[in-house]
Amino acid sequence: MSQPTRILLALIAGLVIGVIAANWSPQVALQVADWVQPIGTVWLHALQMTIVPLVTSLLITGIAATAERAKASRLATRAFITFIVLLWVSSALGGALTLGFLDLWPLDPGAAAALKGALAQEAPKIGEVPPFSDFLIAMVPSNPVTSAASDAFLPLILFTTVFAFAVTRLPAEERQRLTGFFEALGNAMLVVINWVLWLGPIGVGALAYVVGARAGTSAFGALLHYVAVISGVGIVLWLLAAPFAWIAGRVSLLRYLRAVGPSQAVALSTQSSLASLPAMLKATEKLDVPVAHSGVTLPIGVAIFRWTGPAMNFAVAIYVAHWFGIPLGPGQLAAGLAAGAITTMGAVGLPGTVSFVSSIAPIAIAMGVPILPLGLLVAVETIPDIFRTLGNVAMQVSTTRAVSIRSGDVDDSASEADALLSE
């Protein structure tokens, strides 16, 4: 049985047992919840302890390696810049879509209160977010070590990004030594995360029991609401890949859909953009992108470009704020938007359960949003992660075509003929 399936089944089992226990004997169910909750909290803390070293190492190695490739050719530089711009666009779209969805379809206040009370017996500690007028000043850390120790993620991310680009300016030997160290550190953290996730059914089951015992059946509806909202954001981002290919890549929608179809099937079955790379190469070949172009652009895309990542990660943080009734001001939204766009460049091209907490916690902390619910939400990440991967793969194919068209080396006469036929 796969790891995500084990965790999802543990979530369902924990909720069901908690609800049944609450209906049978509410007092006993709540007493058991008090004993069980520390198990889930300890498991969540085990995931949290990897966040700073993992985010830092992956951001440094991802940016350094990609920037190094970008030095080698104008095509790589163009692809790199295009990916960075689209990541910021994705983050902005995610914020706008999530706020819009929650405005049209808010979580039931009773369910929100029950869930909040189930996970937090006291008011959560909300991180301090500087006023918007001080936002730019607060982004530049006077001491990055202090920022890491105090979970001030936005200044830490900015310092790490600048440091990563500085690494690319070092002599080859020093550069390789530094990137090798951070690559090994990141790999070690991934091993730790896999160990913690192996124990995921215990931690998630404990948290789910607590929620079921304290919130009752409203927990099921609330989790379905969460899945629908986050998946909705992912679906919109996924659907935008086709018009982007049509407008920026100058390819007819029918031809694009035929070319990208097999890679979508691989993405659906593996939930990994890295595993979908061979299929993406085939798709770009069908769109007349030279192998010399796709062989440069797609590996860069797999390394740093996850089109749905900023949008859906930012969406989760906004949803948790909505869940806990935390009003989000311009400064908090700006912090989340920036953290979402930047941290995605160092995300892992693996199924979402592996990188869920490490990708979203920095955004939530930068916004002053509690991260305790992430330990529960990781169990239902399997469904939104499907749309994450589908959108990432589709947009990587679209962007590869668009970057190649802009290079002027691609013959798009076939695309023009297709466009005329489609009319």
JOKA-V563774 format. One line per field, one symbol per residue. ss: DSSP state (H for helix, E for strand, L for the rest). psi: psi as a letter, one per 20 degrees, with the letter a starting at -180 (. if undefined). Layout:
BEGIN
ss=???
psi=???
END
This chain:
BEGIN
ss=LLHHHHHHHHHHHHHHHHHHHHHHLHHHHHHHHHHHHHHHHHHHHHHHLLHHHHHHHHHHHHHHHHHHHHHHLHHHHHHHHHHHHHHHHHHHHHHHHHHHHHHHLLLLHHHHHHHHHHHLLLLLLLLLLLLHHHHHHHHLLLLHHHHHHLLLHHHHHHHHHHHHHHHLLLLHHHHHHHHHHHHHHHHHHHHHHHHHHHLHHHHHHHHHHHHHHHHLLHHHHHHHHHHHHHHHHHHHHHHHHHHHHHHLLLLLHHHHHHHHHHHHHHHHHHLLLLLLHHHHHHHHHHLLLLHHHHHHHHHHHHHHLLHHHHHHHHHHHHHHHHHLLLLLLHHHHHHHHHHHHHHHHHLLLLLHHHHHHHHHHHHHHHHLLLLLLHHHHHHHHHHHHHHHHHHHHHHHHHHHHHHHHHHLLLLLHHHHHHHHHHL
psi=pqghgggghhgggggggggghhhgngggghghhhhhghghggghhhghiigghgggghgghggggghghhhhqhghggggggggghhhgggggggggghgghhhmqpphggggggghhhoirpqopqppqqhhjghghhophohghgghjknhghgggghgggghhhiirqgghghgghgghghgghghhggghgghhjghggghghhgggghhibihhghghhgggggghgghgghghihghghgghilqqgghghghighhhggghhhkphghigghhggghghjkpqhhghiggghgghgiongiggghghggghghgggjkoporhgghhgggghghghhijrplrqhhgjgghhhghggghikpqigihhghhhjigghhghggggggghhgghgggghghijjpokhhhhggghhh.
END
